[in-house]
Amino acid sequence: MLLIPRALAGLAPACLAAAAPALAQEMAQGTAEEEPEIGSRSLRVQLGTYVHDDSGDGNPFLDEDLVVIEPAVIFDHQLSESFGYSVDFSYDFISAASIDRLGSFPEQSGASRDNYIGADVAFRHRTSEETLFGWHVGLSHEYDYNSLRLGGDVTLDRSHGQILNLGLNAYYDVVDIIRFDGSEDEGSDERLSGSATAKWYRPLSSKMHAELGLTLAHQSGFLETPYNAVVIEDPDLPPNPNLDNEARGFEITEELPDSRSRGVLFGRARRWIGPRTALELGGRLYVDDWGIESVTVEPRLYRTLVADELDLRLRYRFYTQSAADFFSESFIEEVPLRTQDSDLADFDSHTFGTRLTWQRSATSSIDLDLNYTLRSDGLDHIYTLLGWSWNF
């Protein structure tokens, strides 16, 4: 759906049923959510923005400002009792200091922004009351990047409201290698990614529900960010005008391993504490073979402000991660594996978010999502989303 987070998740280590009020729908999405009625259709239009302010923090050698504006359209249609489909279209307008920097080199003269176009088609087929199959395929294109993705999953309704979901996803990417100095001598390279996810959802009581999941993923091929550079500092050299702080040193390419394996254990539990209020606690443990380990803790509060009309969600997210084995803030000599990417460093973050959903009528709703993240390395960011949904 919304694709803004993909730019972040690629670098970061990176995510009820019975007798429950409407607040349960979000928790159950993708597992316990009820299917649309036969012939029903829905249209969602949304606009997301992501603003990442460098403020002189993070990598001292580079300006890491980033702005992403993304409109998206999602259409869903339930053709029959057993078959439905959805189509997603999204477009990203990306303005980044890293892209603007490339424009100062003759090979990329004028470069200051990037554009992303993506489309996904998903199908669902219920073969019995207990079994639902889903599969999807998608394509996306950027200035220096093309991607094909496909996947499938099966959802099994077990006894006593328990639901098991098993999914596989695969990605094939082709990356045009444009280096920090604008050179394209290396042509293009490929990247293959695959993941397997298992999720188990069950009601624990009439007021409490939980979900537990595990994802295993592997990538191979070109895993670097092509335009990322590493600075070899040398006090005997003159100030380098290509660096944000004009440090004394020279730039060389980032070099990362050609494979990466990851594991994620995640879960959440929600309890209703009144007719209009629910509390949720979620968490995630992450580890990969690049040396990064991370922990996420996320409590949420759900509150119906006006019955059948206005809902509120408040959330706080704490995140902490260790650095990749080959990350360093400072290099004085060339080493085989190296990066100064801030998202591969160790840092903590605190995210505060709120969402309001206004049910304008039985068929139409508007939601507004606001999130602010404070990072210990100073690379704070703001994420917003405004959406309109119409069922017809």
LINQUIMO-V526100 format. One record per pair of residues at least 24 apart in sequence whose C-alpha atoms are under 10 Angstrom apart, sorted by sequence separation. I is the first residue (numbers start at 0). J is the second residue. D is the distance in whole Angstrom. If there is no record, write none. Layout:
# LINQUIMO-V526100
((I/J/D) (I/J/D))
This chain:
# LINQUIMO-V526100
((45/69/8) (46/70/4) (47/71/8) (67/91/6) (68/92/5) (69/93/9) (90/114/7) (91/115/5) (92/116/9) (115/139/7) (116/140/5) (117/141/9) (130/154/6) (131/155/7) (146/170/7) (147/171/5) (148/172/8) (168/192/8) (169/193/4) (170/194/9) (192/216/7) (193/217/6) (194/218/9) (227/251/9) (228/252/5) (229/253/6) (261/285/7) (262/286/5) (263/287/9) (276/300/7) (277/301/5) (278/302/9) (294/318/6) (295/319/7) (320/344/8) (321/345/4) (322/346/8) (348/372/7) (349/373/5) (350/374/9) (363/387/7) (364/388/5) (365/389/9) (45/70/6) (46/71/6) (66/91/10) (67/92/6) (68/93/7) (90/115/5) (91/116/6) (115/140/6) (116/141/7) (129/154/8) (130/155/5) (131/156/8) (146/171/6) (147/172/6) (168/193/6) (169/194/7) (192/217/6) (193/218/7) (227/252/7) (228/253/5) (229/254/9) (261/286/6) (262/287/6) (276/301/6) (277/302/7) (293/318/7) (294/319/6) (295/320/9) (320/345/5) (321/346/7) (348/373/5) (349/374/7) (363/388/6) (364/389/7) (44/70/8) (45/71/5) (46/72/9) (66/92/8) (67/93/5) (68/94/9) (89/115/8) (90/116/5) (91/117/9) (114/140/8) (115/141/5) (116/142/10) (129/155/6) (130/156/6) (145/171/8) (146/172/4) (147/173/9) (167/193/7) (168/194/5) (169/195/9) (191/217/8) (192/218/4) (193/219/9) (226/252/8) (227/253/6) (228/254/9) (260/286/9) (261/287/4) (262/288/9) (275/301/8) (276/302/5) (277/303/9) (293/319/5) (294/320/7) (319/345/8) (320/346/6) (321/347/9) (347/373/8) (348/374/4) (349/375/9) (362/388/8) (363/389/5) (364/390/9) (44/71/6) (45/72/7) (66/93/6) (67/94/6) (89/116/6) (90/117/6) (114/141/6) (115/142/8) (128/155/9) (129/156/5) (130/157/9) (145/172/6) (146/173/6) (167/194/6) (168/195/7) (191/218/6) (192/219/7) (225/252/8) (226/253/8) (227/254/9) (260/287/6) (261/288/7) (275/302/6) (276/303/7) (292/319/8) (293/320/4) (294/321/10) (319/346/6) (320/347/7) (347/374/6) (348/375/6) (362/389/6) (363/390/6) (43/71/8) (44/72/5) (45/73/9) (65/93/7) (66/94/5) (67/95/8) (88/116/8) (89/117/5) (90/118/9) (113/141/7) (114/142/7) (115/143/10) (117/145/10) (119/147/10) (121/149/9) (123/151/9) (125/153/10) (127/155/10) (128/156/8) (129/157/7) (144/172/7) (145/173/5) (146/174/9) (166/194/8) (167/195/5) (168/196/9) (190/218/7) (191/219/5) (192/220/9) (224/252/9) (225/253/7) (259/287/7) (260/288/6) (261/289/9) (274/302/9) (275/303/5) (276/304/9) (292/320/6) (293/321/6) (318/346/8) (319/347/4) (320/348/9) (346/374/7) (347/375/5) (348/376/9) (361/389/9) (362/390/5) (363/391/9) (43/72/6) (44/73/7) (65/94/6) (66/95/6) (88/117/6) (89/118/6) (113/142/6) (114/143/10) (115/144/9) (116/145/10) (117/146/9) (119/148/9) (120/149/9) (121/150/9) (122/151/9) (123/152/9) (124/153/10) (125/154/9) (127/156/10) (129/158/9) (144/173/6) (145/174/7) (166/195/6) (167/196/7) (190/219/6) (191/220/6) (223/252/9) (224/253/8) (225/254/9) (259/288/6) (260/289/8) (263/292/10) (265/294/10) (267/296/10) (269/298/10) (273/302/9) (274/303/9) (275/304/8) (291/320/7) (292/321/5) (293/322/9) (318/347/6) (319/348/6) (346/375/6) (347/376/8) (348/377/10) (350/379/10) (352/381/10) (354/383/10) (359/388/10) (360/389/9) (361/390/8) (362/391/7) (42/72/7) (43/73/5) (44/74/9) (64/94/8) (65/95/4) (66/96/9) (87/117/8) (88/118/5) (89/119/9) (112/142/9) (113/143/9) (115/145/10) (117/147/10) (119/149/9) (121/151/9) (123/153/9) (143/173/8) (144/174/5) (145/175/9) (165/195/8) (166/196/5) (167/197/9) (189/219/9) (190/220/4) (191/221/9) (223/253/7) (224/254/9) (258/288/9) (259/289/7) (261/291/9) (262/292/10) (263/293/9) (264/294/10) (265/295/9) (266/296/10) (267/297/9) (268/298/10) (269/299/9) (270/300/10) (271/301/9) (275/305/9) (290/320/10) (291/321/5) (292/322/8) (317/347/8) (318/348/5) (319/349/9) (345/375/9) (346/376/6) (348/378/9) (349/379/9) (350/380/9) (351/381/10) (352/382/9) (353/383/10) (354/384/9) (355/385/10) (356/386/9) (357/387/10) (358/388/9) (359/389/10) (361/391/10) (42/73/6) (43/74/6) (64/95/6) (65/96/7) (87/118/6) (88/119/7) (143/174/6) (144/175/6) (165/196/6) (166/197/6) (189/220/6) (190/221/5) (191/222/9) (223/254/7) (224/255/9) (258/289/9) (261/292/10) (263/294/10) (265/296/10) (267/298/9) (269/300/9) (271/302/10) (275/306/8) (290/321/7) (291/322/6) (292/323/9) (317/348/6) (318/349/7) (345/376/9) (346/377/10) (348/379/9) (350/381/9) (352/383/9) (354/385/10) (356/387/10) (41/73/8) (42/74/5) (43/75/9) (63/95/7) (64/96/5) (65/97/8) (86/118/7) (87/119/5) (88/120/9) (130/162/10) (132/164/10) (134/166/9) (136/168/10) (138/170/10) (140/172/10) (142/174/9) (143/175/5) (144/176/9) (164/196/8) (165/197/5) (166/198/9) (188/220/8) (189/221/6) (190/222/7) (222/254/9) (223/255/6) (269/301/10) (274/306/10) (290/322/7) (291/323/5) (316/348/8) (317/349/5) (318/350/8) (344/376/9) (346/378/10) (41/74/6) (42/75/7) (62/95/9) (63/96/6) (64/97/8) (65/98/9) (86/119/6) (87/120/6) (129/162/9) (130/163/10) (131/164/9) (132/165/10) (133/166/9) (134/167/9) (135/168/9) (136/169/10) (137/170/9) (138/171/10) (139/172/9) (140/173/10) (141/174/9) (142/175/8) (143/176/7) (164/197/6) (165/198/7) (188/221/6) (189/222/9) (221/254/10) (222/255/7) (223/256/8) (256/289/8) (289/322/9) (290/323/5) (291/324/8) (316/349/6) (317/350/7) (40/74/7) (41/75/5) (42/76/9) (62/96/6) (63/97/7) (85/119/8) (86/120/5) (87/121/9) (130/164/10) (132/166/10) (134/168/9) (136/170/10) (138/172/10) (141/175/10) (143/177/8) (163/197/7) (164/198/5) (165/199/9) (187/221/9) (188/222/10) (221/255/8) (222/256/7) (223/257/8) (255/289/9) (276/310/10) (278/312/10) (280/314/10) (282/316/9) (286/320/9) (289/323/5) (290/324/5) (315/349/7) (316/350/5) (317/351/9) (342/376/10) (40/75/6) (41/76/7) (61/96/8) (62/97/7) (63/98/10) (85/120/6) (86/121/6) (163/198/6) (164/199/6) (221/256/8) (222/257/6) (275/310/9) (276/311/10) (277/312/10) (278/313/10) (279/314/9) (280/315/10) (281/316/9) (282/317/9) (283/318/9) (285/320/9) (286/321/10) (288/323/9) (289/324/6) (290/325/9) (315/350/6) (316/351/7) (341/376/8) (39/75/8) (40/76/4) (41/77/9) (61/97/8) (84/120/7) (85/121/5) (86/122/9) (162/198/8) (163/199/5) (164/200/8) (220/256/9) (221/257/6) (222/258/7) (276/312/10) (282/318/10) (287/323/9) (288/324/9) (289/325/8) (290/326/10) (314/350/8) (315/351/5) (316/352/8) (342/378/10) (39/76/6) (40/77/6) (62/99/10) (84/121/5) (85/122/7) (162/199/6) (163/200/6) (219/256/9) (220/257/5) (221/258/8) (222/259/8) (289/326/10) (314/351/6) (315/352/6) (341/378/9) (38/76/7) (39/77/6) (40/78/9) (62/100/9) (83/121/9) (84/122/4) (85/123/9) (161/199/7) (162/200/5) (163/201/9) (219/257/5) (220/258/6) (313/351/8) (314/352/5) (315/353/9) (37/76/9) (38/77/5) (39/78/8) (61/100/9) (83/122/6) (84/123/6) (161/200/6) (162/201/6) (218/257/8) (219/258/4) (220/259/9) (313/352/6) (314/353/6) (35/75/9) (36/76/9) (37/77/6) (38/78/5) (39/79/9) (82/122/7) (83/123/5) (84/124/9) (160/200/8) (161/201/4) (162/202/9) (218/258/5) (219/259/7) (312/352/8) (313/353/5) (314/354/9) (35/76/8) (36/77/7) (37/78/6) (38/79/6) (82/123/6) (83/124/7) (160/201/6) (161/202/7) (217/258/7) (218/259/5) (219/260/9) (312/353/6) (313/354/7) (35/77/6) (36/78/9) (37/79/5) (38/80/9) (81/123/8) (82/124/5) (83/125/9) (159/201/8) (160/202/7) (161/203/10) (183/225/10) (217/259/6) (218/260/6) (311/353/7) (312/354/5) (313/355/9) (34/77/8) (35/78/10) (36/79/8) (37/80/6) (40/83/10) (42/85/10) (44/87/10) (46/89/10) (48/91/9) (53/96/9) (81/124/5) (82/125/6) (144/187/9) (146/189/10) (148/191/10) (150/193/9) (152/195/10) (154/197/10) (157/200/10) (158/201/10) (159/202/8) (160/203/10) (216/259/8) (217/260/4) (218/261/9) (311/354/6) (312/355/7) (1/45/8) (3/47/7) (35/79/10) (36/80/7) (37/81/9) (39/83/10) (40/84/10) (41/85/9) (42/86/10) (43/87/9) (44/88/10) (45/89/9) (46/90/10) (47/91/9) (48/92/10) (49/93/9) (50/94/10) (51/95/9) (80/124/9) (81/125/5) (82/126/9) (143/187/9) (144/188/10) (145/189/10) (146/190/9) (147/191/10) (148/192/9) (149/193/10) (150/194/9) (151/195/10) (152/196/9) (153/197/10) (154/198/9) (155/199/10) (156/200/10) (157/201/9) (159/203/10) (181/225/10) (182/226/9) (216/260/6) (217/261/6) (310/354/8) (311/355/5) (312/356/9) (0/45/10) (1/46/9) (2/47/9) (3/48/8) (4/49/9) (35/80/9) (37/82/9) (38/83/9) (40/85/9) (44/89/10) (50/95/10) (67/112/10) (69/114/10) (71/116/10) (73/118/10) (75/120/10) (77/122/10) (79/124/9) (80/125/8) (81/126/7) (144/189/10) (146/191/10) (148/193/10) (150/195/10) (152/197/9) (154/199/10) (176/221/9) (179/224/10) (181/226/8) (215/260/8) (216/261/5) (217/262/9) (310/355/6) (311/356/7) (1/47/8) (3/49/7) (34/80/9) (37/83/9) (66/112/10) (67/113/9) (68/114/10) (69/115/9) (71/117/9) (72/118/10) (73/119/9) (74/120/10) (75/121/9) (76/122/10) (77/123/9) (79/125/10) (80/126/10) (81/127/8) (178/224/9) (179/225/7) (180/226/8) (215/261/6) (216/262/6) (309/355/7) (310/356/5) (311/357/9) (34/81/9) (65/112/10) (67/114/9) (69/116/10) (71/118/10) (73/120/10) (75/122/10) (81/128/9) (161/208/10) (163/210/10) (165/212/10) (167/214/10) (169/216/10) (173/220/10) (174/221/8) (176/223/10) (177/224/9) (178/225/5) (179/226/4) (180/227/10) (214/261/8) (215/262/5) (216/263/9) (309/356/6) (310/357/7) (34/82/10) (35/83/9) (161/209/10) (162/210/9) (163/211/10) (164/212/9) (165/213/10) (166/214/9) (167/215/10) (168/216/9) (169/217/10) (170/218/9) (172/220/9) (173/221/9) (174/222/10) (176/224/9) (177/225/6) (178/226/4) (179/227/6) (180/228/9) (214/262/6) (215/263/7) (308/356/8) (309/357/5) (310/358/8) (34/83/9) (82/131/10) (84/133/9) (86/135/10) (88/137/10) (90/139/9) (161/210/10) (163/212/10) (165/214/10) (167/216/10) (169/218/10) (172/221/9) (174/223/10) (176/225/5) (177/226/6) (178/227/7) (179/228/6) (213/262/7) (214/263/5) (215/264/9) (308/357/6) (309/358/6) (81/131/9) (82/132/10) (83/133/9) (84/134/10) (85/135/9) (86/136/10) (87/137/9) (89/139/9) (90/140/10) (91/141/9) (174/224/9) (175/225/8) (176/226/8) (177/227/10) (178/228/8) (179/229/10) (213/263/6) (214/264/7) (307/357/9) (308/358/5) (309/359/9) (81/132/10) (82/133/10) (84/135/9) (86/137/10) (88/139/10) (174/225/8) (212/263/8) (213/264/5) (214/265/8) (304/355/10) (307/358/7) (308/359/7) (212/264/6) (213/265/6) (291/343/8) (293/345/9) (295/347/10) (297/349/10) (301/353/10) (303/355/10) (304/356/10) (305/357/9) (306/358/10) (307/359/9) (308/360/8) (211/264/8) (212/265/5) (213/266/9) (290/343/10) (291/344/9) (292/345/9) (293/346/10) (294/347/10) (295/348/10) (296/349/10) (297/350/9) (299/352/9) (300/353/10) (301/354/10) (302/355/10) (303/356/9) (304/357/10) (305/358/10) (307/360/9) (308/361/9) (211/265/6) (212/266/6) (289/343/9) (291/345/8) (293/347/9) (297/351/10) (299/353/10) (307/361/9) (210/265/8) (211/266/4) (212/267/9) (309/364/10) (311/366/10) (313/368/10) (315/370/9) (317/372/10) (319/374/10) (210/266/5) (211/267/7) (308/364/9) (309/365/10) (310/366/9) (311/367/10) (312/368/9) (313/369/10) (314/370/9) (315/371/10) (316/372/9) (317/373/10) (318/374/9) (319/375/9) (209/266/7) (210/267/5) (211/268/9) (309/366/10) (311/368/10) (313/370/10) (315/372/10) (209/267/6) (210/268/6) (208/267/9) (209/268/4) (210/269/9) (208/268/6) (209/269/6) (6/67/10) (180/241/9) (207/268/7) (208/269/5) (209/270/9) (179/241/10) (207/269/6) (208/270/7) (206/269/8) (207/270/4) (208/271/9) (3/67/7) (206/270/6) (207/271/7) (3/68/8) (203/268/9) (205/270/9) (206/271/5) (207/272/9) (3/69/7) (192/258/10) (194/260/10) (196/262/10) (198/264/10) (200/266/9) (202/268/9) (203/269/10) (204/270/9) (205/271/9) (206/272/8) (2/69/8) (3/70/10) (190/257/9) (191/258/9) (192/259/9) (193/260/10) (194/261/9) (195/262/10) (196/263/9) (197/264/10) (198/265/9) (199/266/9) (200/267/10) (201/268/10) (202/269/10) (203/270/9) (206/273/9) (1/69/8) (2/70/10) (190/258/9) (192/260/10) (194/262/10) (196/264/10) (198/266/9) (200/268/10) (1/70/9) (2/71/9) (256/325/10) (1/71/7) (107/177/9) (180/250/9) (207/277/9) (209/279/9) (211/281/10) (213/283/10) (217/287/9) (255/325/8) (0/71/8) (1/72/9) (106/177/9) (110/181/10) (179/250/8) (180/251/10) (206/277/9) (207/278/10) (208/279/9) (209/280/9) (210/281/9) (211/282/10) (212/283/9) (213/284/10) (214/285/10) (216/287/9) (254/325/9) (255/326/10) (0/72/9) (1/73/10) (179/251/8) (180/252/10) (207/279/9) (209/281/9) (211/283/10) (215/287/10) (0/73/8) (107/180/9) (108/181/9) (178/251/9) (179/252/7) (106/180/8) (107/181/6) (178/252/7) (179/253/9) (104/179/9) (105/180/9) (106/181/5) (107/182/8) (178/253/9) (101/177/9) (104/180/6) (105/181/7) (106/182/6) (107/183/9) (101/178/9) (103/180/9) (104/181/6) (105/182/9) (106/183/8) (101/179/7) (102/180/9) (103/181/8) (104/182/9) (100/179/8) (101/180/7) (102/181/8) (256/335/10) (100/180/9) (101/181/6) (254/334/9) (255/335/8) (256/336/7) (98/179/9) (100/181/9) (101/182/9) (254/335/7) (255/336/5) (256/337/9) (97/179/8) (143/225/10) (248/330/10) (251/333/8) (253/335/9) (254/336/5) (255/337/6) (98/181/10) (248/331/9) (253/336/8) (254/337/5) (255/338/7) (253/337/6) (254/338/7) (252/337/9) (253/338/5) (0/86/10) (1/87/9) (2/88/10) (3/89/10) (251/337/10) (252/338/9) (253/339/8) (0/87/7) (1/88/9) (2/89/7) (3/90/10) (253/340/9) (0/88/8) (1/89/8) (2/90/9) (3/91/8) (0/89/8) (1/90/10) (2/91/8) (34/123/10) (1/91/10) (3/93/10) (34/125/10) (229/326/10) (232/329/7) (233/330/9) (234/331/10) (229/327/9) (230/328/9) (231/329/8) (232/330/6) (233/331/7) (229/328/9) (230/329/8) (231/330/5) (232/331/5) (233/332/9) (229/329/9) (230/330/7) (231/331/5) (232/332/8) (30/131/10) (229/330/8) (230/331/8) (231/332/6) (230/332/9) (231/333/7) (230/333/9) (231/334/10) (229/333/9) (230/337/10) (229/337/7) (230/338/9) (228/337/9) (229/338/6) (230/339/8) (228/338/7) (229/339/6) (227/338/8) (228/339/7) (229/340/9) (227/339/8) (228/340/8) (2/115/9) (227/340/7) (2/116/10) (224/338/10) (2/117/9) (223/338/9) (224/340/9) (0/117/10) (0/118/10) (0/119/9) (30/153/10) (31/154/9) (30/154/7) (31/155/10) (29/154/9) (30/155/9) (31/156/8) (101/226/8) (30/156/9) (100/226/10) (98/226/9) (31/160/9) (97/226/8) (31/161/9) (97/227/8) (30/161/10) (31/162/7) (30/162/7) (31/163/9) (30/163/8) (31/164/10) (30/164/7) (27/162/10) (29/164/8) (103/241/9) (100/241/9) (17/159/10) (100/242/10) (17/160/8) (16/160/7) (15/160/9) (16/161/10) (61/227/10) (61/228/9) (30/198/8) (60/228/9) (29/198/10) (30/199/8) (31/200/8) (60/229/9) (61/230/10) (30/200/7) (31/201/9) (60/230/8) (30/201/10) (27/200/8) (26/200/10) (27/201/10) (60/239/10) (30/210/9) (61/241/9) (62/242/9) (63/243/10) (27/208/9) (60/241/9) (61/242/6) (62/243/6) (26/208/9) (27/209/9) (60/242/5) (61/243/5) (62/244/9) (26/209/9) (27/210/9) (59/242/9) (60/243/5) (61/244/8) (16/200/10) (26/210/9) (59/243/7) (60/244/6) (61/245/10) (15/200/9) (16/201/9) (17/202/8) (23/208/9) (58/243/9) (59/244/7) (60/245/8) (15/201/8) (16/202/7) (18/204/10) (19/205/7) (20/206/10) (59/245/10) (60/246/7) (15/202/7) (17/204/9) (18/205/6) (19/206/7) (59/246/9) (15/203/10) (17/205/6) (18/206/7) (19/207/9) (55/243/9) (16/205/8) (17/206/8) (19/208/9) (55/244/9) (15/205/9) (16/206/9) (17/207/10) (60/250/10) (15/206/9) (16/207/9) (17/208/9) (15/207/8) (16/208/8) (15/208/6) (15/209/8) (15/210/10) (14/212/10) (14/213/10) (14/214/9) (10/222/10) (9/222/10) (10/223/10) (10/224/9) (26/267/9) (26/268/9) (26/269/8) (23/269/9) (22/269/10) (23/270/10) (23/271/10) (12/261/8) (14/263/8) (22/271/9) (12/262/9) (14/264/9) (12/263/9) (14/265/7) (19/270/10) (20/271/9) (14/266/9) (19/271/8) (15/268/10) (22/275/9) (26/279/9) (15/269/8) (20/274/8) (21/275/9) (22/276/8) (23/277/9) (15/270/10) (19/274/9) (20/275/8) (22/277/8) (20/276/9) (20/277/9) (19/277/10) (14/282/9) (60/328/10) (14/283/8) (59/328/9) (14/284/10) (58/328/8) (59/329/10) (14/285/10) (57/328/9) (58/329/10) (12/284/10) (13/285/9) (12/285/7) (12/286/7) (12/287/8) (63/340/10) (23/301/10) (61/339/10) (63/341/9) (12/291/7) (22/301/7) (60/339/9) (61/340/10) (11/291/9) (12/292/8) (13/293/9) (22/302/8) (59/339/10) (12/293/7) (14/295/10) (22/303/8) (58/339/7) (11/293/9) (12/294/10) (21/303/9) (57/339/9) (58/340/7) (59/341/10) (20/303/10) (57/340/9) (58/341/6) (57/341/6) (58/342/10) (56/341/10) (57/342/9) (21/307/9) (58/344/10) (57/344/9) (22/310/8) (21/310/10) (22/311/10) (22/312/9) (12/320/8) (11/320/9) (12/321/10) (64/378/9) (66/380/10) (70/384/10) (72/386/10) (74/388/10) (76/390/10) (63/378/8) (65/380/9) (66/381/10) (67/382/9) (68/383/10) (69/384/9) (70/385/10) (71/386/9) (72/387/10) (73/388/9) (74/389/10) (75/390/9) (76/391/10) (64/380/10) (68/384/10) (70/386/10) (72/388/10) (74/390/10) (57/374/10) (57/375/9) (58/376/9) (56/375/10) (57/376/6) (43/363/10) (45/365/10) (47/367/10) (56/376/6) (57/377/6) (58/378/9) (41/362/9) (42/363/10) (43/364/10) (44/365/10) (45/366/9) (46/367/10) (47/368/9) (48/369/10) (49/370/10) (50/371/10) (51/372/10) (56/377/5) (57/378/6) (41/363/10) (43/365/10) (45/367/10) (47/369/10) (49/371/10) (55/377/8) (56/378/6) (57/379/10) (53/376/10) (54/377/7) (55/378/9) (56/379/9) (53/377/7) (54/378/7) (52/377/9) (53/378/6) (54/379/9) (52/378/6) (53/379/8) (51/378/7) (52/379/6) (53/380/9) (51/379/6) (52/380/6) (13/342/9) (50/379/9) (51/380/4) (52/381/9) (10/340/9) (11/341/10) (12/342/9) (13/343/10) (50/380/5) (51/381/7) (10/341/9) (11/342/6) (12/343/9) (49/380/7) (50/381/5) (51/382/9) (10/342/6) (11/343/7) (49/381/6) (50/382/7) (9/342/10) (10/343/7) (11/344/10) (48/381/8) (49/382/5) (50/383/9) (8/342/10) (48/382/6) (49/383/7) (7/342/8) (47/382/7) (48/383/5) (49/384/9) (47/383/6) (48/384/7) (46/383/8) (47/384/4) (48/385/9) (46/384/6) (47/385/6) (45/384/7) (46/385/5) (47/386/8) (45/385/5) (46/386/6) (44/385/9) (45/386/4) (46/387/9) (44/386/6) (45/387/6) (43/386/7) (44/387/5) (45/388/9) (43/387/6) (44/388/7) (42/387/8) (43/388/4) (44/389/9) (42/388/6) (43/389/6) (41/388/7) (42/389/5) (43/390/9) (41/389/5) (42/390/7) (40/389/8) (41/390/4) (42/391/8) (40/390/6) (41/391/6) (39/390/7) (40/391/5) (39/391/6) (38/391/9) (35/390/10) (4/382/9) (3/382/9) (1/384/9))
